[in-house]
Amino acid sequence: MSETKGENAVVLSLLGGAVVGAGLALLFAPAPGLETRRKLRTWLKDTFEKGRVGIDQKKTQINAAYRAGKEAFQNTREKAGV
């Protein structure tokens, strides 16, 4: 259990550092604010779209695994005569 807490702390620290680094990069970026916001908006749209597609794929895999497991369970029960 303590390993999980330590791993969570490391992950949260990395994410926090990434957020702070991204914020500083935006503050000190040589591009004008309008251009930076446009690039950020495009990047966020792309990132969220990729995430949505990934989640949809995982959802499909989980549903297929659930159906296969349910079918296997039912087949086993039928063979056992239950």
N, C-alpha and C positions, 0 to 999 in steps of 0.2 A: 504494500500500500504506500509506503514512504517513497518508493521508487517512482510511482505514478505522480505523486505530488512534486517531486524534484523535476521530473520530465515536463510536467505542466508549467512549472516555474520557468524552465528554460525556454519553452515554446512561447510563453507570454512575454518573456524578456526580449526574445528575438523579434516578435511582432511589434512590441513597443518601440524597439530600436528602429525597425523598418519605418514605422509611422513617423517617428521624430526625424529620421533621415530624409524621408520624402518631403516632409514639411520644410526642412531647411533647404533642400534642393530647390523647392519652388520659390522660397524667399530669395535665394541668391542666383536664380536662373538668369542668364543674359537675355532671354527672349522677353518681349513685352507681355504684360499680364493677359491681354486678350488672346494672344497666340498660345500662351501657356495654358490658359483655361480651355481653349479649343482642343489642344492636344490631350489634356487630361480628360476632357469629356469623351473624346474618341476612344482613348485607352480604356476608360471605365466601361463604356458601352461594349467594347470588344471583350473585355474581361468578364463582364456579367453574362454576355451571350455564351461564351465558352463554358462558364460555370453552369449555366442553365442546361446546356446541351449535355454536359457531363453528368449532371444530376438526373436528367431524363434517361440517360443510358444506364446509370446505376439502378434507377427505379425499375426499368425494364428487366435488368438482370435479376434483381431481387424478386420481382413478381414471377419470373420464369423458374427460379430456384424454389420458390414457395409452392408453385403448382407441381413441380417435379417431386418435391418432398411429400406433398399431400397425396399425390398419385401413388408413390411408392408405399406410403403408409397404408393406404386403402388396399393395395395389392397384397401387402403382407397380412393384413387382417383377413382378407378373403381366403388366402392360402391356409391360414390358421383356423378358419372356420368360425371366426368370432362374429 
